[in-house]
Amino acid sequence: MISRLSLFLLMATVLSALWLVHSHYESRRLFMALESARKETQRLAVQQDRLEVERRSQSSPLRVEKIARQQLQMHTASPAITQYVKRPESVGAHPTAPAAPVPKDAP
């Protein structure tokens, strides 16, 4: 007949083996998740680089000027089409002088 000690040691060995299998499975699952995250990180880094290059090309001065001319019908400023506006000046006042205060008893 099997003694209690032998039965206990057998159960402890079986439980230990099951725990070992479970921990090995869990470690493999975590390793696969880590590798998947690394691949995703690398994919995102490549995408970020591609988008950065695209952003730089989209904001180049030549492209912005081309869009301004074609889509917005904008033209470069030239002296022929420039209109200068003069500020109306008060009689006897210097243009940089502050305005005279209004009296308090004025209606």
Secondary structure, DSSP 8 states (H G I E B T S, - for coil): ---HHHHHHHHHHHHHHHHHHHHHHHHHHHHHHHHHHHHHHHHHHHHHHHHHHHHHHHT-HHHHHHHHHHTS------TTT---------TT--TTS------TT--
